[in-house]
Each structure stands twice: as structure tokens, then as C-alpha cells.
């Protein structure tokens, strides 16, 4: 086995994290960030995305998704917004992401598997 391949035949170790996601998840750009305060009626992690961008990622409105940036990942609820440009998202209360940053939006498989 060559030195530039990891044990699964992928790129060199360190360039990808195994188990982080599977499938197609092109990055999107954060074009807006909403920070809420204590006492605001709508609070908590949320991501707004175009319906066609959500379809590519196999997620729908109300789904729990993982927002992955270079610094960390966070769970957020997905909301669809047709007024956004293609490839753009707006985040609310998502820690670790900043405006103009590229992030990935990944579907969370919340199907419980039986333990052996």
C-alpha cells in the first residue's frame, strides 16, 4: 500500500475525517448570521437554505442537520427559504461559523440501530 493512501484507499490521512459524513454534500456559503438574545421568542440553532439545495442533500424542512465548519460542527433545525441565492445559507445561533465562511450541511441519520 502506498504512503499517500489511508487504510480505506482514500486520500492521505488527515485530509478527511472518517465517519464525518457519507454521500454528496457540497459546501455552501454563509451569507447571513442571526444572533438571538435571552428572551427572544425564536431562539436556538437554525439554518435557512433553498429547497433545491436541500434536495441535493436529501433533507427537508424541520429536519435536524449537522452544520460542519473548519472549527467545529453543530446540530441545527433546517428551514427552507426560496429568497436565498443558490449555494447560500443563513445561520441562527450556530456556534463556530461566521459570515462568508464555507460550511457543509449534512443529514443526521437518527434511525436507532439495535445493539448486538
ABEGO torsion letter per residue (X at the ends): XBAABBAAGBBBBGABBBGABBEBBBBBBBABBBBBBBGBABBEBBBBBBAAAAAAAGBBBGBBBBBBBAABBBBBBBBBBAABBBGBBBBBGBBGBBBGBBBBBBBBBABBBBBX
